[in-house]
């Protein structure tokens, strides 16, 4: 695997100030680190979160805790549960949704 523009770095998530982003409902609280053109996030989506837009970016997503549903514009839904990862391609229109519990997610894009 070739990860261009990256240098060896240790990410101390506790030292990164989290930022809240409101969805259509709920909130996503994310610690974000950028390096070499990559954005790396540790995010917590609150219970009953629904994104307020369709995303077109590609992502590598790993579910640490809870359940995150990825709703695709074509009507398909992918339920990302604890310990599972998902690769989303560019222009694969999608949005994030949670149910009655929050979800802790690791994302690279």
BAKE-23255 format. One record per atom (N, C-alpha, C): atom name; residue number from 1; z, y, x. Coordinates in pm, 1 decimal. Example, Ala and Ser with C-alpha at 12.3 -4.5 7.8 and 13.67 -1.06 7.14 Angstrom:
<r 'N'; 1; <780.0; -569.0; 1319.0>>
<r 'CA'; 1; <780.0; -450.0; 1230.0>>
<r 'C'; 1; <780.0; -330.0; 1320.0>>
<r 'N'; 2; <708.0; -225.0; 1285.0>>
<r 'CA'; 2; <714.0; -106.0; 1367.0>>
<r 'C'; 2; <787.0; 3.0; 1290.0>>
This chain:
<r 'N'; 1; <0.0; -117.7; 84.7>>
<r 'CA'; 1; <0.0; 0.0; 0.0>>
<r 'C'; 1; <0.0; 123.2; 88.7>>
<r 'N'; 2; <-89.3; 213.2; 60.3>>
<r 'CA'; 2; <-97.4; 335.3; 138.7>>
<r 'C'; 2; <-42.2; 451.5; 57.1>>
<r 'N'; 3; <71.1; 502.5; 99.9>>
<r 'CA'; 3; <130.7; 619.4; 36.2>>
<r 'C'; 3; <108.4; 737.4; 130.4>>
<r 'N'; 4; <2.6; 809.1; 106.2>>
<r 'CA'; 4; <-32.5; 919.2; 195.0>>
<r 'C'; 4; <60.2; 1038.1; 173.8>>
<r 'N'; 5; <76.2; 1115.5; 278.2>>
<r 'CA'; 5; <154.5; 1240.0; 276.9>>
<r 'C'; 5; <304.1; 1221.2; 257.2>>
<r 'N'; 6; <354.6; 1100.3; 273.0>>
<r 'CA'; 6; <498.5; 1078.8; 260.3>>
<r 'C'; 6; <561.4; 1057.6; 396.7>>
<r 'N'; 7; <677.8; 1119.3; 414.6>>
<r 'CA'; 7; <758.4; 1095.3; 533.4>>
<r 'C'; 7; <883.0; 1019.6; 489.6>>
<r 'N'; 8; <946.0; 950.1; 582.2>>
<r 'CA'; 8; <1068.7; 878.5; 550.5>>
<r 'C'; 8; <1175.7; 979.8; 512.0>>
<r 'N'; 9; <1232.1; 961.6; 392.2>>
<r 'CA'; 9; <1333.5; 1053.4; 340.9>>
<r 'C'; 9; <1433.4; 976.1; 256.3>>
<r 'N'; 10; <1556.4; 1018.0; 262.1>>
<r 'CA'; 10; <1661.3; 962.9; 176.8>>
<r 'C'; 10; <1682.8; 1060.3; 61.7>>
<r 'N'; 11; <1680.5; 1010.6; -60.5>>
<r 'CA'; 11; <1702.5; 1095.9; -176.9>>
<r 'C'; 11; <1845.8; 1077.0; -224.0>>
<r 'N'; 12; <1923.1; 1183.9; -222.8>>
<r 'CA'; 12; <2060.5; 1182.2; -273.3>>
<r 'C'; 12; <2057.5; 1240.9; -413.9>>
<r 'N'; 13; <2045.8; 1155.4; -514.9>>
<r 'CA'; 13; <2030.4; 1200.9; -652.2>>
<r 'C'; 13; <2146.9; 1287.6; -697.5>>
<r 'N'; 14; <2266.3; 1263.2; -645.4>>
<r 'CA'; 14; <2383.8; 1340.9; -685.1>>
<r 'C'; 14; <2375.4; 1485.6; -637.7>>
<r 'N'; 15; <2294.2; 1512.4; -535.7>>
<r 'CA'; 15; <2282.6; 1649.1; -484.1>>
<r 'C'; 15; <2173.3; 1729.9; -554.4>>
<r 'N'; 16; <2098.9; 1667.3; -643.5>>
<r 'CA'; 16; <1990.7; 1734.7; -714.6>>
<r 'C'; 16; <2039.9; 1776.8; -852.9>>
<r 'N'; 17; <2029.3; 1904.9; -880.3>>
<r 'CA'; 17; <2073.5; 1957.9; -1009.4>>
<r 'C'; 17; <1981.8; 1908.6; -1120.5>>
<r 'N'; 18; <2038.9; 1845.4; -1222.6>>
<r 'CA'; 18; <1955.7; 1797.2; -1333.2>>
<r 'C'; 18; <1903.6; 1912.7; -1419.0>>
<r 'N'; 19; <1786.8; 1890.7; -1477.3>>
<r 'CA'; 19; <1724.4; 1988.8; -1565.4>>
<r 'C'; 19; <1702.3; 1923.7; -1702.3>>
<r 'N'; 20; <1740.1; 1994.6; -1807.1>>
<r 'CA'; 20; <1721.1; 1945.7; -1943.4>>
<r 'C'; 20; <1588.7; 1995.6; -1998.8>>
<r 'N'; 21; <1513.7; 1905.2; -2061.5>>
<r 'CA'; 21; <1390.2; 1940.7; -2129.8>>
<r 'C'; 21; <1400.5; 1888.0; -2272.5>>
<r 'N'; 22; <1391.3; 1978.6; -2367.5>>
<r 'CA'; 22; <1400.0; 1938.6; -2508.0>>
<r 'C'; 22; <1270.3; 1873.7; -2552.1>>
<r 'N'; 23; <1283.7; 1769.3; -2630.7>>
<r 'CA'; 23; <1168.7; 1706.2; -2693.4>>
<r 'C'; 23; <1155.2; 1758.1; -2834.7>>
<r 'N'; 24; <1068.9; 1694.0; -2911.8>>
<r 'CA'; 24; <1059.7; 1726.0; -3054.4>>
<r 'C'; 24; <1196.1; 1702.1; -3116.8>>
<r 'N'; 25; <1258.9; 1591.8; -3073.7>>
<r 'CA'; 25; <1399.3; 1564.3; -3102.9>>
<r 'C'; 25; <1462.8; 1515.6; -2973.7>>
<r 'N'; 26; <1590.7; 1538.2; -2956.4>>
<r 'CA'; 26; <1662.1; 1491.1; -2838.6>>
<r 'C'; 26; <1630.1; 1570.5; -2713.3>>
<r 'N'; 27; <1682.2; 1519.9; -2601.0>>
<r 'CA'; 27; <1665.2; 1588.7; -2472.9>>
<r 'C'; 27; <1644.9; 1487.5; -2360.6>>
<r 'N'; 28; <1565.6; 1525.5; -2262.0>>
<r 'CA'; 28; <1546.1; 1446.5; -2140.5>>
<r 'C'; 28; <1615.4; 1522.2; -2028.2>>
<r 'N'; 29; <1713.5; 1459.1; -1965.0>>
<r 'CA'; 29; <1784.3; 1518.4; -1851.9>>
<r 'C'; 29; <1734.3; 1450.5; -1725.5>>
<r 'N'; 30; <1671.4; 1528.3; -1636.4>>
<r 'CA'; 30; <1605.1; 1468.1; -1519.9>>
<r 'C'; 30; <1646.6; 1533.5; -1389.0>>
<r 'N'; 31; <1671.6; 1449.3; -1290.1>>
<r 'CA'; 31; <1683.8; 1492.6; -1151.3>>
<r 'C'; 31; <1546.0; 1469.3; -1091.5>>
<r 'N'; 32; <1487.5; 1571.7; -1030.9>>
<r 'CA'; 32; <1349.7; 1561.7; -982.6>>
<r 'C'; 32; <1341.1; 1593.8; -833.7>>
<r 'N'; 33; <1263.8; 1510.6; -763.5>>
<r 'CA'; 33; <1240.7; 1527.4; -620.6>>
<r 'C'; 33; <1090.2; 1520.9; -598.4>>
<r 'N'; 34; <1036.5; 1614.1; -520.0>>
<r 'CA'; 34; <892.9; 1614.5; -490.6>>
<r 'C'; 34; <870.5; 1597.8; -341.9>>
<r 'N'; 35; <768.0; 1521.5; -307.6>>
<r 'CA'; 35; <732.7; 1500.2; -167.8>>
<r 'C'; 35; <588.5; 1452.6; -158.4>>
<r 'N'; 36; <511.3; 1514.5; -70.6>>
<r 'CA'; 36; <375.3; 1469.4; -43.6>>
<r 'C'; 36; <284.9; 1466.0; -165.3>>
<r 'N'; 37; <309.5; 1552.9; -261.8>>
<r 'CA'; 37; <228.8; 1554.5; -382.6>>
<r 'C'; 37; <275.6; 1457.6; -489.6>>
<r 'N'; 38; <382.2; 1384.5; -463.1>>
<r 'CA'; 38; <438.7; 1291.4; -560.2>>
<r 'C'; 38; <562.4; 1354.6; -623.4>>
<r 'N'; 39; <583.2; 1327.3; -751.2>>
<r 'CA'; 39; <704.0; 1370.6; -820.9>>
<r 'C'; 39; <782.9; 1244.1; -852.6>>
<r 'N'; 40; <909.1; 1242.0; -813.3>>
<r 'CA'; 40; <995.9; 1125.7; -832.0>>
<r 'C'; 40; <1114.1; 1172.2; -916.0>>
<r 'N'; 41; <1139.1; 1102.1; -1027.1>>
<r 'CA'; 41; <1243.3; 1147.1; -1119.3>>
<r 'C'; 41; <1337.1; 1034.9; -1159.2>>
<r 'N'; 42; <1460.7; 1072.3; -1176.1>>
<r 'CA'; 42; <1561.3; 986.9; -1237.5>>
<r 'C'; 42; <1596.2; 1057.4; -1368.1>>
<r 'N'; 43; <1555.3; 999.8; -1480.5>>
<r 'CA'; 43; <1565.9; 1065.7; -1610.6>>
<r 'C'; 43; <1652.8; 987.6; -1706.6>>
<r 'N'; 44; <1726.0; 1061.4; -1788.8>>
<r 'CA'; 44; <1799.5; 1001.7; -1899.7>>
<r 'C'; 44; <1745.9; 1065.1; -2027.3>>
<r 'N'; 45; <1685.5; 982.3; -2111.4>>
<r 'CA'; 45; <1636.6; 1025.1; -2241.4>>
<r 'C'; 45; <1748.4; 999.4; -2341.8>>
<r 'N'; 46; <1789.0; 1103.0; -2414.3>>
<r 'CA'; 46; <1898.1; 1087.3; -2510.5>>
<r 'C'; 46; <1857.1; 992.3; -2622.9>>
<r 'N'; 47; <1956.5; 947.7; -2697.4>>
<r 'CA'; 47; <1927.7; 870.0; -2818.3>>
<r 'C'; 47; <1843.3; 956.1; -2911.5>>
<r 'N'; 48; <1754.4; 892.2; -2985.6>>
<r 'CA'; 48; <1669.4; 960.2; -3084.0>>
<r 'C'; 48; <1582.0; 1068.5; -3022.4>>
<r 'N'; 49; <1535.0; 1044.5; -2899.6>>
<r 'CA'; 49; <1443.6; 1136.8; -2831.6>>
<r 'C'; 49; <1300.6; 1107.0; -2875.4>>
<r 'N'; 50; <1222.4; 1212.7; -2895.9>>
<r 'CA'; 50; <1079.0; 1198.8; -2916.2>>
<r 'C'; 50; <1011.0; 1313.1; -2843.1>>
<r 'N'; 51; <916.0; 1280.6; -2757.9>>
<r 'CA'; 51; <843.0; 1380.8; -2682.8>>
<r 'C'; 51; <773.2; 1477.6; -2777.7>>
<r 'N'; 52; <756.2; 1601.6; -2733.3>>
<r 'CA'; 52; <690.3; 1701.9; -2817.9>>
<r 'C'; 52; <541.5; 1717.0; -2785.2>>
<r 'N'; 53; <487.2; 1625.9; -2701.7>>
<r 'CA'; 53; <345.0; 1634.6; -2665.6>>
<r 'C'; 53; <293.8; 1498.1; -2618.7>>
<r 'N'; 54; <160.9; 1484.2; -2617.4>>
<r 'CA'; 54; <96.6; 1366.3; -2560.1>>
<r 'C'; 54; <76.2; 1393.2; -2411.5>>
<r 'N'; 55; <116.2; 1299.4; -2327.2>>
<r 'CA'; 55; <100.3; 1312.8; -2182.1>>
<r 'C'; 55; <-25.7; 1239.2; -2138.0>>
<r 'N'; 56; <-98.5; 1298.6; -2043.1>>
<r 'CA'; 56; <-221.2; 1237.0; -1991.3>>
<r 'C'; 56; <-206.6; 1189.6; -1846.9>>
<r 'N'; 57; <-90.6; 1218.1; -1783.4>>
<r 'CA'; 57; <-70.3; 1180.9; -1643.3>>
<r 'C'; 57; <-47.9; 1030.6; -1628.8>>
<r 'N'; 58; <-82.2; 980.1; -1512.3>>
<r 'CA'; 58; <-48.3; 843.0; -1478.9>>
<r 'C'; 58; <95.0; 837.6; -1426.5>>
<r 'N'; 59; <164.4; 726.2; -1449.6>>
<r 'CA'; 59; <303.8; 711.4; -1406.2>>
<r 'C'; 59; <330.9; 566.9; -1363.8>>
<r 'N'; 60; <430.0; 552.7; -1278.6>>
<r 'CA'; 60; <495.9; 424.5; -1255.1>>
<r 'C'; 60; <636.0; 444.5; -1311.5>>
<r 'N'; 61; <674.7; 360.6; -1408.2>>
<r 'CA'; 61; <801.2; 378.8; -1479.0>>
<r 'C'; 61; <883.0; 251.3; -1468.9>>
<r 'N'; 62; <1012.8; 267.1; -1439.2>>
<r 'CA'; 62; <1103.9; 152.3; -1435.8>>
<r 'C'; 62; <1224.9; 184.6; -1523.0>>
<r 'N'; 63; <1259.8; 93.5; -1611.5>>
<r 'CA'; 63; <1374.7; 110.8; -1700.4>>
<r 'C'; 63; <1500.5; 53.6; -1634.0>>
<r 'N'; 64; <1597.2; 140.1; -1611.3>>
<r 'CA'; 64; <1724.0; 99.3; -1550.5>>
<r 'C'; 64; <1822.4; 54.7; -1658.0>>
<r 'N'; 65; <1829.9; 131.8; -1767.4>>
<r 'CA'; 65; <1921.0; 100.5; -1878.0>>
<r 'C'; 65; <1856.3; 140.0; -2009.9>>
<r 'N'; 66; <1889.2; 70.2; -2115.6>>
<r 'CA'; 66; <1843.9; 106.0; -2248.9>>
<r 'C'; 66; <1702.3; 60.0; -2279.0>>
<r 'N'; 67; <1641.8; 124.1; -2377.9>>
<r 'CA'; 67; <1505.0; 92.0; -2420.8>>
<r 'C'; 67; <1428.0; 222.3; -2437.5>>
<r 'N'; 68; <1314.0; 232.0; -2372.2>>
<r 'CA'; 68; <1223.4; 345.6; -2387.9>>
<r 'C'; 68; <1094.0; 292.1; -2447.1>>
<r 'N'; 69; <1054.2; 348.5; -2558.4>>
<r 'CA'; 69; <928.2; 310.1; -2620.3>>
<r 'C'; 69; <820.6; 407.6; -2576.0>>
<r 'N'; 70; <711.1; 353.6; -2526.4>>
<r 'CA'; 70; <594.7; 434.3; -2491.9>>
<r 'C'; 70; <496.4; 419.3; -2606.4>>
<r 'N'; 71; <476.0; 528.7; -2677.7>>
<r 'CA'; 71; <384.0; 530.3; -2791.4>>
<r 'C'; 71; <249.3; 582.1; -2741.0>>
<r 'N'; 72; <144.6; 503.8; -2760.4>>
<r 'CA'; 72; <11.4; 543.4; -2715.0>>
<r 'C'; 72; <-66.5; 603.1; -2832.2>>
<r 'N'; 73; <-157.6; 692.6; -2799.4>>
<r 'CA'; 73; <-232.9; 764.2; -2901.9>>
<r 'C'; 73; <-314.3; 670.2; -2991.1>>
<r 'N'; 74; <-349.5; 552.6; -2936.5>>
<r 'CA'; 74; <-426.8; 455.7; -3015.8>>
<r 'C'; 74; <-339.1; 376.5; -3113.7>>
<r 'N'; 75; <-207.4; 408.3; -3117.3>>
<r 'CA'; 75; <-116.4; 341.8; -3209.9>>
<r 'C'; 75; <-35.1; 229.2; -3147.9>>
<r 'N'; 76; <-72.8; 185.1; -3028.4>>
<r 'CA'; 76; <1.0; 79.1; -2960.0>>
<r 'C'; 76; <137.5; 131.3; -2914.3>>
<r 'N'; 77; <238.6; 46.5; -2915.6>>
<r 'CA'; 77; <370.6; 80.8; -2864.1>>
<r 'C'; 77; <414.3; -23.4; -2762.6>>
<r 'N'; 78; <468.2; 24.3; -2651.7>>
<r 'CA'; 78; <520.2; -63.3; -2546.6>>
<r 'C'; 78; <669.7; -37.2; -2536.3>>
<r 'N'; 79; <749.4; -142.2; -2550.0>>
<r 'CA'; 79; <894.4; -128.7; -2543.3>>
<r 'C'; 79; <939.5; -165.8; -2402.3>>
<r 'N'; 80; <978.2; -64.1; -2328.6>>
<r 'CA'; 80; <1021.9; -82.1; -2190.3>>
<r 'C'; 80; <1172.1; -104.4; -2191.6>>
<r 'N'; 81; <1213.7; -226.0; -2159.3>>
<r 'CA'; 81; <1355.2; -261.2; -2162.5>>
<r 'C'; 81; <1410.0; -273.4; -2021.0>>
<r 'N'; 82; <1540.2; -277.8; -2012.1>>
<r 'CA'; 82; <1610.7; -283.3; -1884.2>>
<r 'C'; 82; <1550.8; -387.4; -1789.9>>
<r 'N'; 83; <1519.1; -343.1; -1668.4>>
<r 'CA'; 83; <1465.6; -432.3; -1566.7>>
<r 'C'; 83; <1314.7; -446.8; -1568.0>>
<r 'N'; 84; <1247.1; -381.6; -1662.1>>
<r 'CA'; 84; <1101.8; -390.4; -1669.3>>
<r 'C'; 84; <1038.0; -261.2; -1619.8>>
<r 'N'; 85; <915.9; -274.5; -1568.0>>
<r 'CA'; 85; <839.8; -160.3; -1518.1>>
<r 'C'; 85; <706.7; -153.7; -1590.1>>
<r 'N'; 86; <648.5; -34.6; -1589.6>>
<r 'CA'; 86; <522.0; -11.3; -1657.5>>
<r 'C'; 86; <434.6; 79.5; -1572.0>>
<r 'N'; 87; <308.2; 44.5; -1562.0>>
<r 'CA'; 87; <210.0; 129.1; -1495.5>>
<r 'C'; 87; <123.7; 191.8; -1603.8>>
<r 'N'; 88; <115.5; 323.7; -1604.2>>
<r 'CA'; 88; <31.8; 396.2; -1700.6>>
<r 'C'; 88; <-77.0; 468.9; -1623.6>>
<r 'N'; 89; <-201.1; 448.7; -1662.0>>
<r 'CA'; 89; <-313.0; 511.9; -1593.8>>
<r 'C'; 89; <-335.6; 655.5; -1639.0>>
<r 'N'; 90; <-410.3; 729.4; -1558.0>>
<r 'CA'; 90; <-450.6; 865.2; -1593.3>>
<r 'C'; 90; <-525.3; 863.1; -1726.0>>
<r 'N'; 91; <-506.0; 966.3; -1805.8>>
<r 'CA'; 91; <-572.3; 984.7; -1934.7>>
<r 'C'; 91; <-539.3; 876.1; -2037.3>>
<r 'N'; 92; <-430.6; 803.6; -2015.4>>
<r 'CA'; 92; <-382.4; 706.4; -2113.1>>
<r 'C'; 92; <-280.1; 780.6; -2199.5>>
<r 'N'; 93; <-326.2; 852.1; -2298.7>>
<r 'CA'; 93; <-242.2; 940.8; -2379.4>>
<r 'C'; 93; <-121.1; 866.6; -2435.4>>
<r 'N'; 94; <-3.3; 917.8; -2403.1>>
<r 'CA'; 94; <119.5; 850.5; -2441.8>>
<r 'C'; 94; <232.3; 951.3; -2461.1>>
<r 'N'; 95; <339.8; 905.8; -2524.9>>
<r 'CA'; 95; <461.2; 984.8; -2537.1>>
<r 'C'; 95; <581.3; 890.9; -2533.5>>
<r 'N'; 96; <696.2; 947.5; -2497.2>>
<r 'CA'; 96; <819.2; 869.7; -2486.7>>
<r 'C'; 96; <905.1; 888.6; -2611.0>>
<r 'N'; 97; <967.5; 777.6; -2654.1>>
<r 'CA'; 97; <1052.7; 777.3; -2772.7>>
<r 'C'; 97; <1170.5; 682.9; -2745.9>>
<r 'N'; 98; <1288.9; 721.6; -2791.2>>
<r 'CA'; 98; <1403.7; 630.2; -2787.5>>
<r 'C'; 98; <1454.7; 609.1; -2929.3>>
<r 'N'; 99; <1535.8; 506.8; -2944.8>>
<r 'CA'; 99; <1598.3; 477.4; -3073.9>>
<r 'C'; 99; <1742.0; 526.1; -3076.7>>
<r 'N'; 100; <1831.3; 437.4; -3119.0>>
<r 'CA'; 100; <1972.3; 472.8; -3137.4>>
<r 'C'; 100; <2052.1; 483.9; -3008.0>>
<r 'N'; 101; <1990.9; 448.2; -2895.3>>
<r 'CA'; 101; <2063.3; 457.8; -2768.2>>
<r 'C'; 101; <1977.8; 530.8; -2664.9>>
<r 'N'; 102; <2043.3; 584.0; -2563.0>>
<r 'CA'; 102; <1972.4; 654.7; -2456.4>>
<r 'C'; 102; <1905.3; 553.6; -2363.3>>
<r 'N'; 103; <1818.4; 604.3; -2276.1>>
<r 'CA'; 103; <1750.6; 519.1; -2178.7>>
<r 'C'; 103; <1748.3; 590.8; -2043.8>>
<r 'N'; 104; <1784.7; 518.4; -1937.4>>
<r 'CA'; 104; <1781.3; 572.0; -1801.1>>
<r 'C'; 104; <1657.9; 515.0; -1733.6>>
<r 'N'; 105; <1571.9; 605.9; -1683.8>>
<r 'CA'; 105; <1438.4; 569.0; -1637.3>>
<r 'C'; 105; <1411.4; 627.5; -1499.0>>
<r 'N'; 106; <1342.9; 552.0; -1414.0>>
<r 'CA'; 106; <1294.8; 598.0; -1282.7>>
<r 'C'; 106; <1143.8; 612.9; -1291.8>>
<r 'N'; 107; <1092.2; 730.1; -1254.8>>
<r 'CA'; 107; <949.7; 760.1; -1273.4>>
<r 'C'; 107; <889.5; 815.5; -1144.4>>
<r 'N'; 108; <768.6; 768.4; -1111.9>>
<r 'CA'; 108; <692.7; 824.7; -1001.3>>
<r 'C'; 108; <555.5; 864.7; -1056.3>>
<r 'N'; 109; <516.2; 987.8; -1026.9>>
<r 'CA'; 109; <382.1; 1033.0; -1065.4>>
<r 'C'; 109; <330.5; 1137.2; -967.6>>
